[in-house]
Amino acid sequence: MNTSSAKITKTSKKNNRRKLRRYAKRAEESIFTLNTSNDNQNNHNNQDNEKASIFYDPNKHKIQSITFLSTKEETYNYIKNHWVSEDFESSDLKSINTSQITTLINPKFTFFEKILEERYQLLKSNDYEIPNQYLKLLELEIFTTNNNIIINNNNNNNNNDNNNNDNNNNNNNNNNNNNNSNNNNTELWKKFKEWIGYSGSGQKKFRYHCRQIFRKHHYDKLFIAHETTKKVQNNIHLNNYKYIVKPQCIKNSVGETMIDFFNFTNFLVTTIAQERVNQYYNHLIDPKYSDHCSSQFTNNLIENFGCYTDSSNEPYVTTNTASTHCLEHQKCVRELIQGLQPLSDAVNNYFDVTYPVLYAKMKKLDLGPNIPKSFGAFPTVSTNFNCISQFHRDLKDHHNTLCVVCPLGIFKGAHLVFPELKLAVEIKQGQAIAFRSNLLIHGNLPVIGTRHSVVFYIHDSTIKQKRKFKSLFSDGDLDPSEILDTTLSIKKSKKNNPSLNPRNFLDLKNNRRNYLNIKLPLKGFPAKYKSED
């Protein structure tokens, strides 16, 4: 009996695996299969064109070096007539899914976000950090207590509000004393008010306006990223963190989404993606195909597909999509992109249903004929192959969009951690997490097993109105006052960070491409943090 039972169990498992593969294959093929029942020949042609448009075609699309060959007139015409964009607003990030479990962020954290957003609206400046000299001023004259950032959306909020009112009364008394003893900072308060962009309100009113901001070290983005990375790589437990395992939505106090942890309605979309990503990954780590490996894969175990809009006046196809380093590898790239279509469709559909205002703008975003539209309304997707990232934020991502991470594989750990919010989210295959990657510091805990991830995102530079195209639009076709060079503000914000010793922060980066302080895996083993000397 035992032998027979064992055989049945093994047979059942094999049959289940075969069925799963058949279902996955059918679901994948259905993405591209023509509906021949009632369609005429024109419909066939339209569907063929739609299928072809997701892949790179060297006869139609352009890599970066080819865009450099365009004349000034050609580039002008492309930007003016082919590139369509509308800027995203923070109010676009309001979910209409009323059935979601919701957790609110303390209004103090929301205020910090909003005061910088107000600076952007007043001065068209893309800085998202307060300079240290003003943080020190706030610490000296305003801050007296640290409050929890996360509050649950339940009846206890009333008690919390009463406690906060008591704390605020104490803060007011402390602030009055501080104001009396710090009259020498009047000029600094004046400069801070001008930096934010306030012109009419007095300094006392502005000072009161700032009383809810936290201490300096809680908001120094690089400092938080550096300290959290050190703790994790040295196996120091993250104290006072809330561990989340069930899908829910984290919102600020005005109802805008900061983090959205959700399940896919169809688990098969991730099964198809996992199978194709595994196939692609195993192909690249096979020594027989070492010439197929891109430098991005070799150095960082990441490849980027779709298009980019920075570093050139025209949008262009990413190097990994075009596979210019090895033309034979283009077939593998096409198979990977095709295998990611069900997952891409599921992510796009979720945004369409949950964030209709945001998604309507995403669909309007058209980067023109230079690039294929491989992932619906998302211009770019990165695939992380069995690796984890140090703590960082993605300065190139648009601050009013959501980056979506879809983990694939069988693994333990690799929680996505948000140190500013004291949150650690455990995400498994079949789930995804969307969050504001430009604003929130994030990184992974170590992983056991094999974990890939597919990441959907939108760069800030896709909005042409925020770009400075040198002298292309000096004739006034685009209002220069409404065009920003986002890279300048990033460099400026780093320069205005005098307290950060460059020697101590050489390894810190603010983008998703670097996996510094992390051991790259050998022969398929997952990446781990290096222990600090």
N, C-alpha and C positions, 0 to 999 in steps of 0.2 A: 504493500500500500504506500509506504513512504517513498519507494523508488518511483512508482507510478505517479504519485502526487508531485514529486519533484520534476518529473518529465513534463507533466501537464503545466506546471508553473513556468518552466523554461519555455515551453512551446507558446504559452499564452503571452509571455513577455515578447517573444520574437514576433508573434502576430500583431501585437499592439504597436511594436516599433514599425513594422511594415505598413500597418494602417496609417500611422502618424506620418510616415514618409509619403504615402500616397496622397493623404489629405493635404499635406504641405505642398506637394508638387502640383496638385489640382488648383489649390488656392493661388499659387504663384503664377501658373499658366493662365489663370482666369484674368489676371491683370492685363494680359496682352492678347488674349484670344478674341478674335473677331466674332461679333454676333451676326451670324449669317442667316438667321431665320427669316427676318423681314426687312433687312437693310438692303439698300441698293448699292450700286458700285461706288457712288460718291461717298457714302458712309464708310465703305471699306478704305477708300483713299485717305479720308480724314483720320481714321483710326491708325492707319499705317504711319501717317505723318506725326501723329501724337506720340506713337511708340518711338519713332526715330528721334524725336526732339529731346528725349531725356539723355541721349548719348552724345558724346563729343564727336563732331565731324570736322576734320581739318579743312575741308573745303568751305565750311560755313562759319565755323567758330574761330575765335582768336585766343592764343596764349599771350602772355604779357609782352614778350619780345615783339610779337607782330603788331600789337597796339602802338608800339613806339614808332612804327613805320608810317602811321597815319599822318597826313598833313594837318596843319592847323585848321583848315577849312573842314576837312573830314571829321575831325574830332569835335569841332564846334557843332556841326550838323548832327552828329551822333548824340551828343549830350542834349541838344535842344529838342530834337525830334523823336529820338528812339528811347531815351532814358526817362521813365516816368516814375516819380516818387512823391509821397506825401508823408510828412513827418509824423511820428508816433507821439502820443501824449500819455501821461501817466493815468489819466482817466480812462484810457482804452483798456486798461488792465482790470476791469471790473467783471468778475464772473457772474453769469446769470444762472449758474447751477445752484439752486436753492437747497438741494438735497445733500450738498457737501457738508462734512464735519468741518467747522470753521474755528480757527484759533486767531485771536487778535494780537497784534503787537502793541506794546505800551505806547500811548500818544507821544511820549518823550522821544522815542526812537523815530516816530513818524515826523515829528517836528524837525529833527535834524535833517532828515531827507528833504523835507519841504522847504527849509530855509535855503538849501543849496539849489533846489529847483527854482526858487524865487530869484536867486542870483542869476540863474540861466535865463529866465524870462526877462529880467530887467537889463542885463548886460550882454546877453547872448554869449556868455562864457561857459565853456564845457568843463570847468573845474568841478570835481566832486569830492574834494577834501578841503577842509578849512586849514589855512596855513598855521604852522606851529605857534607863531608869536601870538595869534589870536586865541588858539587853544589854551596857551599858558595864561592869558588874560582871563579867560572864562574859568579856568581852574582856580585861579587866585581869588576871583571876586564873586563867582556864581555858585560853583559846585560844592556841596557839602556831603551828599549821600549818593550811594549807588543803588539804583532800583532794578528789580528784575525786568527784563525786556519783554518776556512772554507772559501774557495773562490769558487764562482760559475764558472762553465765551460762555460763562454760566452765571448763576445768581451770586457767586462770591464777589463778582466785580464791584457790587455796591459797597461791600466792606473794604475792598481794596481802594476804591475811590475815596472813602472817608479817611483811610490811613494816608493816602497820598495828599489829601487836603491838609492833614496835620503836619506832614512832612514839609509841604509847601509853606505853611505858616512859619515853621522853624527856619526854613531856607530864607524867607523874607527877612527875618530878624538877623540872621547871619549875614545876609547880603547888605543890609543897612550898615552893619559894622564894617564890613569890607569896603563899602563905598566911601565911608568916612576916612578910612585909613589908606585909601589908594587914590587920592586925588591926582597924583602924578600920572595916572594912567588915562587921564581925560583925552589926551591927544591920540593914544592908541585906540580908545573906544571910537573916536571920530574916524580914524582910518578904517577900523573894522566895519563901521556903518557904511562907509563909502565902498568898501570892498564888496559888501553884500549888494549894494546898489540902492540903499535907502537914501532919499534926498530930502524928504519933508519932515519926517518924525525926529523928535529930539533925542539926545543921547540917553536920557533916563528912560524914555519909552522904549528905545531900542534895547537898552540893557535889560529891562524887564522882559522884553520879547525873547531874550536868550536864556532865561533862567532854567529852562527844562533840559538843556543840553548836558550830556554826561561828561565825565572827566576826560582829559586829553588822551590818556593811553587807551581808552575804550574805543576811540575813533581814529586813531592813527592806523590806517589800513595796513601799511607795510609792517608796522610793529606787531599788530595782531597776527598777521600771516606768519611772520618770523617766529613769534613765541609759540604759536600753536603747532607749527611744523616741528620745532625743537621738542615739544612735549611728546608728540606722537612718535617721532623717530627714536626717542629714548624710552618708549613704553610707559610714559607717565599717564596715569588715568586722568581723563578729562572730568573734573569734579563739577557738580551742579548742572550737568547737562540733562536735557530731556530727550529720551530715546523714543523715536517714533517708528512704529511698525505698521500702523494702519493708515490708509490714504486719508488725507485731509488737506485743507487749504489754509495757509497762513496769510493773513491780510493785515495791512496797516489800519490805523484808526479811521480812515475815510473809505475803507472798503476796497482798496486796490490790492491786487494779489502781489505778494512777495515770493511765496513758494506754493506750488500746487503739486501735490503728490497724488497720483491717480493710477487706477488699473486700466489696462486695455480690455475692451469688451470681448475681443477675440484673441485668445492666447496664441493661436497659430501664427499670427503676424510676427511674433518674436521668435517662434520656432523656425520659421523660414529664414529670418534674418540671422539667427544663430548658426544655422546650418551653412549658410553662404559665407558668413564672416569666418567661421572655423575653417572652411575649405580654403578661403583666400589666405588666412593666416598660416595654415599648415603648408601651403604652397610656398609662401615667402620664406619660411624658416628651413625649408628643404635646401641643403647645400647645392643640389643640382640646379636650382633656379636662383642662385645668388645674384645673377645679373639682373633679375627682375626686381630686386629690392631697391626702393627709393632711398635717398639719404634721410628723409624724414622717418621712414620705418627703421632704418638701421640705427639712427641716433636716438630717437625718442619713442619708437613703437606707436607712431600715429601717422595717419594720412588724411588729407583734406580733399574733399570732392565737391564739385559744383563750381562756384566762381568767387573771385575776390574783386573788390573795388578800390582798395587802397594801393598805393605805390604806382598808380597809373591814372591818367585822366579818363580812360575808358574801362569799363568792366572787362574782365578777362577770365579764361578758364584756368583753374588751378593746375599746377604741375602734375599732381597725382592723377587728376582726371585725364589729362592728355597723355600721360605716361611717355613723355618725350625721351626719357632716359633709356627706354627699351620698348620698341614698337610691338614686339611680340607679346608684351604684357598687357596691351590694350584690350585684348580679348578677356583677360581675367578681370580687368576693371569694369568692363561692360557687364560681365556676369554678376559681379558684386553689386553694381548699381541696380541691375534688374532684380536681384534678390532682396534689395532694400525697399523696393516699391510698396509692398503691402504694409510695412512698418511706416513708411513715409505717408501713405494714404491715411493710416490710422491716426497719426499725430496731427495731420492737417484737419482731419474730420473732427478730432477732439477740440481743436482751436475754433473751428467753424461753429460748433455747437455751444461751446462754453464761453468763448470770447468773441462774439460776433462783430463788435466794433473794431477790435484789433485785427481780426482776420480779414475783414473787408479791406482795410488798408494794406495788409500783407499781400492780398491778391492783386491789388492795384499796382503794387511795386513791379515794374517791368524794366529790366536792365538791358533790354534790346537784343538784337540778333547776334551779338558777339558770343553769347553763351547759351548752352542748353539749359532747359528748366528741368533739372533732374529730380528735385525733391518738392514739388508743388510750390507753395508760397515761401519756402525757405531757400535762400540762395546758396547756402553752404552747409555741409555736413562733415563732421570729423569722426573718424573711427579710431578708437583707442584699443590697441591690441594687447590685452593681458597686462595692463599697467595701471598705475594709480598716479594721481597728481599731488604735488605739494600744495600748500594753502596759498591761494592767490585770488584775484578777481580779474575779470576779462575786460580791460579798458577799451578794447576795440568794439565790444558788443554795444548795441544801442541800449541806453539805460531804461528806455520805456518799452522794451520787448522782453520776452521770456526765452531763455535758453532751455532746451529739453534734452535730458540725459536718459537714455534707454539702455540699461545694463543687460548683458547677454551671458549665459553660461551657468554652471553649477559651482557655487562658491560660498564661502562664509566671510563675514567682515565686509570691508570696503564701504562702510557707512559713508554717506555724504554728510559732512559736518559743516555747520555754519557757526563759527565761534562767536560772532557778534550777537547772535540770537540764542546761544547756548543750546543748539539743537543738533542731534545726530539722527539721520534718517536712514533706516535699513530698507534698501530697494532691491527687489529680486526681479528675475526675468518675468515678463508679463506685466511689469509695472513701469512707470516713468515718472520723472520729476521735472517740473518746469519752474524756473526761478530767475530772479533778476541778477544775472551773472556779473553785470557791470558794477552793481552796487554792493552785493553781498560777497564777503570773503568766503571761500569754500575750498574744500579739499577732502581727500579720502583717508580713512583708516586702513591699515594693512589688510591684505586679502589672502585667504587660503583657498586654493583651487584655481580655476580658469575663469577669468572675468574680462570680457570685452565690453565695449560700450559704443553706442552710436549717439552722436550729439548734434542736434539741430540748432542753428542760431542765425542771427541777422546782425551784421556789422553796422556800426554807426555811419560808415562812409557810403552805404548804399543810398542814403538820402542826399541827392545831388545838391539840394538847397543849402546843405551844411558844409559843402566842399568849397575850397578856393581853387579855381582852375587857372591860376596865374593870370595871364592877360587875355584869355580866351573871351571873357565876357566884359571887357573894359568898356564896351560900347553901351552898357546899361541894359542889355537884354535880360540879365539876371541882376537883381539889386545886390551890389557888393556888400552892403551892410547886413544882408541876410545870409551871407555865405561865410561859413567858418572853416578854418583849417583845424580839424579836431586834433591832429598830431601835435600842434603847437601847444595847446592847453595841457596835454599830457606831459610834455617835456617841462612845461612851466611848473606844473604841480610838483614834479619830482625835485626841481631846482629849489623850490620854496619849502624844502623840508630839512632845515639846517640841523635838527637834532639827530638825524639819522647819520651815523658814522659810515661812510662808504665802505670802509674796510670790514665792517660787521655785516654789511648787507649786499655783498657782491653777488651772492647766489639768489637774491630775491628778484622775482619777475612778476609782472602783472599780466600774464596771458596764459592761455591754456596749452601752449605749445611746448613748454619746458617742463621737464621732470627732473629737476636738479635735486641733489641730495638723495637720490633714489637709485638703487641698484637695478640695472636693466636685467631682465631674465635671460637665462641661457637654456636653450633647447626647450622652450615652451613653459618654463617655470615662471610664476608671477613675480612682478617687481616688488621690492621691499625697500623701506627706508634704510639708509645707512645709519649706523650708530655714530653719535657725535663723539669726537675725540675729547 
